Amino acid sequence: MAHEHWLVMEAGTRDAPFRTRLAGAGRHLPTTRLATDELMSVTRHRTHIDLERLTGIRERRVSVGDEDSYSLATAAAVKCLDNAQRDAGSVDAVINCSITKLRSDFTQCLEPTMSGAVARAIGAENALTFDLSNACAGMLTGVAVANNWIRQGFIERALVVSGEYISQLGQNAARHIRTIMSKELASLTLGDAGAALLLERAAPGTAGIDFAGFTTVAQYSRLCLAYPTDDEPAARMFTDARGIHKAAMSNTPVLLHEVLDTVGISIHDIDHVITHQTSARAIRKGMTKISAEFGDTPQHDAVITVDRYGNTASTTHTVALIEELEAGNIKPGETIALIALASGLEIGIILLTLDEEMVGRHGHAD
């Protein structure tokens, strides 16, 4: 490698007095299912694009005006606390990490903060609150911040939450797409979801977060840009999907080498890989690249949920993690790699293990 230290991670991680465990997870999905064929049938221009074949996405969950960023986030937070059997009053910090902060139809509310609204709704009246936005890496960035605070003893418990009401970008894109080369094509992959993760203090040597590191490869920052619109609700997003995929494939192996070297494990020691859910094809190509680079593979194929839920932006990792837990696919002590790939280009990697309590409350412990 030309450079050995690309990732920004917590200084003194090994010497931190505490460890961070994942105590709870919750997700909330809209009830309305929008099939890819149905979405493509309402495009203004006859495109003849087989989006399902290109992306592997059969359907996604979408709000039809009955849910917004706030309600999705709040519902997920309630489920998370219920699954963890923790009281909202015990939460020291609520960190909202969504791209969208839509309330009352398509009104983007930056102040008062979404984190404050969610905290009040769930009864976390004494919690520190703030919003953090880092594109689709938002929730994992929030996890990294909370992990640092908990490890250093600043707080005991944090709720990282997001509500993404982002499918309207797909509705807008459907009015403009003409060919497969359209830079709005990626907008048609989006779905809506709320997600929440509860992190709490644990004793050293127990299951929890082993590594959290992020970097920004800024020369790719203009490969995905979004703008508010004058004559349509919400926004429009323009993406060079091939450019982003190429950039991610060239940079992620370098960073993964750094992670494995830092933690002292091999790629084969990773049991589950949950990467950002852009398309099934992109995920499979990415894992093929990783296998070629390392000459080995993780214990299991990368988790794919984009086929059922679409790309739900910052919530995708939590949506997929809960899917795997509920299916009984994750066992206590297994190593999970959460890989963030977000516009910017932001790349983040979190390694963690789950204990029996967490697995038992969210899935199957045996």
C-alpha angles and dihedrals in degrees: 000000000000092000129026102195115052100131124084108220138161114292114235094014093156092052098047111126095228141036128225120231128189104241101173147003133194137177135186121200125190113247096231115095118204114196118214091236089054093050093048091048091066098050110127093229124049099247104168087212114154095212095171092057092046097049108018089234112141097173145341135209114249138181115238093197094291093098135038136181092277098049093044092051094044094049091050091049092053091050091047093054091044092051091048092044091229129139118239089230090067093061113107098188137021114199118189113201106175127134091211120056097178122163129165098019110309101347110131105214115199097163130070087037123252089229090058092049092050092046091053092046094054096040100253090138097157098044124118107242135198140151122238124187123192104150114250090342090064102109095044089048088053089050090053092051093047091046091056093049094047095046092051092049097246093125136007104212135021134183115212110196142173138178116194117194092171106130091097087079086065092050089052093046091053088065094057112029115111107160142017088260093063113128089220093062093098089059089068090065095062127114136175128250145146122223139179137184125194116210124188143175118275137173120270114267095035129111114285145094112346098176140006122179137156139185137179121221094199100186087077095052095113096052090092122030133164130199136186114249131230100211104025133058120265116346149307125240126207117198136179091209095179091049093051092047091050091048092048093049093051096046106035097068090054091053093043089055088055092050094049092046091049095049094037100235137114129240088256090061090067110093102186133023119199111181130174108292106236101136136334091239093052092049093051092047089049093053091048088054091049092049091051092047096049100030089229141062140229116264093261137028116266114277114256121194099143089094090069105027106024123220104323094184115223093005098059099098093051093045089052095043092054091047090056093045094050090049090054092240097128121070128196113275096020116134115245123194116204109194120194119202111177141162110278086056092272118171122183134172127196123183118196145154128214126223128225093262093056095044093044094053095046104034139335122330096195 
